[in-house]
Amino acid sequence: MAKEINKEQEAVMSAVSKTEEFFNKYSKALWISLAVLVILCGAGYLTYRYAYLPKKAEALGQMYKAEANFRAGNYELALNGDGNDLGFIQLIEEYGKKAGKDAYLYAAICQMELGDAESALKYVSKYSTNDPIMKGRALAVKGDAYVNLDENAKAVKCYENAASASDNNFSAAYLLKAGIIYEAMGEDAKALAAYKEIKEKYPRSFEAYEIDKYIARIEVK
């Protein structure tokens, strides 16, 4: 038993000795590495505190007018500005994501309203969020863009994904769009499934009030 204890002590002492030897050999390099790490962290914080945050605040301040034009339905001004106030395109070009991710979604919706589906798709593809309602909205915009580009198969997938992401009364509108596109594609069974999902899952939605006529239109064929 004593021999086993001695062996354990020897192993511990050997490990300690090797650790001390390693530290003595590389202590200078370790301290330099630590100092560099501290400097980099400090520089990163200073950049964030005194460069990124002020620029972000400036971008959000500039975006106020573009948002006001958007809410008023002035999509051209909201998108391109008027020479004095920036539009969403200029905000994105000048500030990037410092202007906030919503700038990309705003730009996409404006482009759709102005009839430029390709640009809308470009901007909405750069938008991301964890909010289920906004995620559903973005997917629906992407679906609208695909419809305008005659890519119906991609469009219905976007609408279905939008409905799943939101899973509330907004979903009914997305499912209705999916159903209509499925009908246009000649896939009546899938269209009927979308319409019935509205009736069963979202009976209090606006779309549910007239969904029976969509269902009947397919069932009488």
Disulfide bonds with the S-S distance in Angstrom:
none
